[in-house]
Amino acid sequence: MTEKRSRPTIADVARHAGVSTTTVSHTFSGKGVVATATRERVRSAAKSLGYRPDVVARSLRSNRLGVIALVLRPLETLDSSLPEGVDYFLRFAGSAALAAMDFGYGLMLVSDPTRDESPAAALACDGFLITEPVTNDPLIEMLLGEGVPFLSVGKDPARAAYDAWLDTDTELMTDRVLRHLEDAGATRVALVAGTDPNSWNLGAEAAYRAWAATRGQDARVAIRPETTGEAGGRDAADELFDRSDPPDAVYCLTGRHAAGVLARVRERGLDVPGDVQIVGGSDSEHTRSAVPPITSVDLQPEHLARVAVTLLVNRLDNLDRPVPPGHLHGRLVVRGSTRTSRR
C-alpha cells in the first residue's frame, strides 16, 4: 500500500527558509513588507516542499463566514482527543458552541492550522479561540501576522505584545489551594506539574515556589508529561515519597496525575487524608470517582467559554454586549482527600 504523504504546512516552509510563519504568510498574501531576497527565498522553499497557499481559505475569509474556530491546545499533546476521564475540554467546547449559536455563529473545533492535521478551511473562520497557548505559540504568531481576530484563554508566556487574552488567575488559584492545605495542617506540600509550556503549568509552579519560599519549605516538584496520565502520577509519587522527608500533601495540576498519586500512596500503606492530603488542579471523572474522592479545582469551563465567546464576537461585530459576570479563576471543591481546616 502506498504511504500517504503529509501536506507541507506554512510552518514547514518557514523552517526551510529560515524565517517566521508571519513572513511566509505575508509573502503569499501580499500583506506587510517582505524584502525581495527574503520573498524569493520563501517562494523557493515553498516550491521545493510542494507547498501551495490555500487560496480557497483566503478567499472565504475575505467575506464573513459566520464561524469561529476553536483550538484546544492541550489536546494536541495528550494521548487522545477524548482522553479518558477528562471532561474539561468537552465542557468548554459544548458551552462555546452554544454561546456562539446565541450570537448567530457556528463553532468549528480544529487542530492548530499551522500543522498538517488541521483542515485548510479553518483559516477561513472569522476568528479563533485558543485555550492555553504554548510559549511562542506559532498559531498566535500567524494570526497576528494575518490580522485575524482571536482570543486566547491564558496567555502565551513568551509574548508580551498582545492583549487578546483572558487571565484565569492561575497564581491566585494556586495560592488558594496551598492555603487550604496549610489550614488543614500540611507542612510539606509537593507539586506535580505537566510539561506543556503554557501559563497553567508555568504560572502554577512559579506561585508554588514563591509560596514555599515564604514559609521556609523546600520546593518539592515532580514534572511528568500530561500524556502519562495515572501512570505518570504513580511515577511522580515514587519520586516524592522515596525521599527521607516525604510530603504530607500533594497538589497535582491534572486530575489523572492526582488519581495516580492517590493510588500509589495507598499502595504504600499511607492513609488519605490522614497521612497524605491530595488536591487535583482540574476536576474530572478521575477525581470525583476516586476513593476517597479527590479535592479539586473546578475550572468552570462553561463560564470561561461563555465569556471568551462573548468577547470575541463583540470584537468581530464591533459591539459591546454585556459579558457574563463572575470570576474567571476556578473554585475549590473540597472532598475526602483533604482534612477540614484546623483554624
SULRA-V112994 format. One record per pair of residues at least 24 apart in sequence whose C-alpha atoms are under 10 Angstrom apart, sorted by the first residue. I is the first residue (numbers start at 1). GAP is how many residues later the second one is. Records with the same first field share a line. If there is no record, write none. Layout:
BEGIN
I=GAP  GAP
END
This chain:
BEGIN
6=110  111
7=42  43  44  45  108  109  110
8=38  41  42  43  44  106  107  108
9=37  40  41  42  43  44  104  105  106  107  108  109  111
10=36  41  42  43  103  104  105  106  132
11=102  103  104  105  127  128  131
12=33  34  37  39  102  103  104
13=28  29  30  31  32  33  34  35  36  37  38
14=28  31  32
15=27  30
16=25  26  28  29  30  32  33
17=24  25  26  27  28  29
18=24  27
20=118  121  122  125
21=93  117  118  120  121  122  124
22=116  117  118  119  120  121  122  123  124
23=119  122  123
24=29  118  121
25=28  117  118  120  121
26=116  119  120
28=24  25  26  27
29=24  26  29  117
31=114  115  116
32=113  114
53=67
54=66  67  69  70
55=65  69
56=64  65  67  68
57=63  64  65  66  67  68
58=62  63  65  66  67
59=65
60=61  63  64  65  66
61=60  61  62  63  64  65  66  87
62=62  64
63=61  62  63
64=60  61  62  252
65=40  41  59  60  61  62
66=34  35  37  38  39  40  41  58  59  60  61  247  250
67=33  34  37  38  39  40  41  55  57  58  59  60  61
68=28  29  32  37  38  39  40  41  54  56  57  58  59  60  61  81  82  241  244  245  248
69=37  38  39  40  41  42  43  44  52  53  54  55  56  57  58  59  60  61  81
70=26  27  37  38  39  40  41  42  52  55  57  58  59  60  61  80  81  82  239
71=37  38  39  40  41  42  47  51  57  58  59  60  61  62  68  81
72=37  38  39  40  57  58  59  60  61  80  81
73=37  38  39  56  57  58  59  60  61  64  123  125
74=56  57  58  59  60  122  123  124  152
75=36  56  151  152
76=35  36  151
77=118  119  148  149  150
78=118  147  148  149  150  151
79=147  148  149  150
80=147
81=30
83=144  146  173
84=145  172  200  201  202
85=144  170  171  198  199  200  201  202  203  204
86=168  169  170  196  197  198  199  200  201
87=195  196  197  198  199  214
88=194  195  196  197  210  211  212  213  214
89=42  212  213
90=211  212
91=209  210  211  212  214
92=39  207  208  209  210  211  212  213  214
93=208  209  212
94=207  208  211
95=206  207  208  209  210  211  214
96=33  205  206  207  208  209  210  211  212  213  214
97=208  209  212
98=207  208  211
99=203  206  207  208  209  210  211  214
100=205  206  208  209  210  212  213
102=208
103=206  207  210  211  214
104=209
105=204  208
107=202
112=25  26  27  28
113=25  26  29
114=24  25  28
115=24
123=25
124=24
125=24
126=24  186  187  190
127=24  182  185  186  188  189
128=24  181  184
129=24  36  176  179  180  183
130=24  25  35  178
131=24  34  35  67  174  177
132=24  25  33  34  64  65  66  67  68  69
133=24  32  63  64  65  66  67
134=24  25  62  63  64  65  66
135=24  61  62  63  64  67
136=61  62
137=60  61
148=168
149=163  164  166  167
150=158  161  162  163  165  166
151=157  158  160  161  162  164
152=156  160
153=46  151  152  154  155  175
154=44  45  46
155=43  44  45
156=41  42  43
157=40  41  42  43  45  46
158=39  40  41
164=147  148
165=143  146  147
166=138  141  142  145  162
167=32  161  162
168=31  32  131  136  159  160  161  162
169=30  31  34  35  158  159  160  161
170=29  30  31  32  33  34  35  37  111  129  158  159  160
171=28  29  31  32  33  34  35  36  37  158
172=31  32  35  157  158
173=31  34  108  124  126  156  157  158  159
174=26  29  30  31  32  33  34  37  77  79  107  123  155  156
175=29  32  33  35  36
176=121  155  156
177=31  74  102  103  104  118  119  120  154  155
178=29  30  33  34  71  72  73  101
179=32  162
180=99  152  154  158  159  160  161
181=67  68  69  70  96  97  98  157  158  159  160
182=67  159  160  161
183=156  157  158  159  160
184=65  89  93  154  155  156  157  158  159
185=63  64  92  153  154  155  156  157  158
186=61  62  63  64  89  90  91  152  153
187=25  28  30  60  61  62
188=24  29  30  31  32  57  58  59  60  61  62  88
189=28  29  30  31  32  57  58  59  60  61  62  87  88  89
190=27  28  29  30  31  32  47  50  56  57  58  59  60  61  62  88
191=28  29  30  31  32  45  49  56  58  59  60  61  62  88
192=28  29  30  31  32  40  41  44  45  48  58  59  60  61  62  65  66  69  88  89
193=28  29  30  31  32  33  40  43  58  59  60  61  64  88
194=28  29  30  31  32  33  34  38  58  59  60  63
195=28  29  30  31  32
196=28  29  30  31
200=53  81
201=52  53
204=49  77
205=48
208=43
220=26  27  30
221=29  30  31
222=30
223=29
224=33
225=32
226=27  28  30  31
227=29  30
228=28  29  32
229=25  26  27  28  29  30  31
230=24  25  26  27  28  29  30  31  32  33  34  56
231=25  26  28  29  30  32  33
232=24  25  26  27  28  29
233=24  25  26  27  28  29  30  31
234=24  25  26  27  28  29  30  31  33
235=25  26  29
236=24  25  28
237=24  25  26  27  28  31
238=26  27  30
241=24  27
246=30
247=28  29  30
248=24  25  26  27  28  29  30
249=24  26  27  28  29  30  88  89
250=26  27  28  29  30
251=26  27  28  29  30  44  45
252=26  27  28  29  30  44
253=26  27  28  29  30  43  44
254=25  26  27  28  29  30  32  33  42  43
255=24  25  26  27  28  29  30  31  32  33  39  40  41  42
256=24  25  26  27  28  29  30  31
257=24  29  30
258=24  25  28  29  32  36  37  38
259=25  26  27  28  29  30  31  32  34  35
260=26  30
262=25  28  29  30  31  32  75
263=27  28
271=66
272=64  65  66  67
273=63  64  65  66  67
274=63  64  65
276=61  62  63
277=59  60  61  62
278=57  58  59  60  61
279=53  54  55  56  57  58  59
280=52  53  57
281=49  51
282=48  50
283=47  48  49  50
287=48  50
288=47
290=46  47
291=45  46
292=43  44  45  46
293=41  42  43  44  45
294=39  40  41  42  43  44
295=37  38  39  40  41  42  43  44
296=34  35  36  37  38  39  41  42
297=32  33  34  35  36  37
298=31  32  33  34  35
299=29  30  31  32  33
300=27  28  29  30  31
301=27  28  29
303=24  25  26  27
304=24  25  26
END
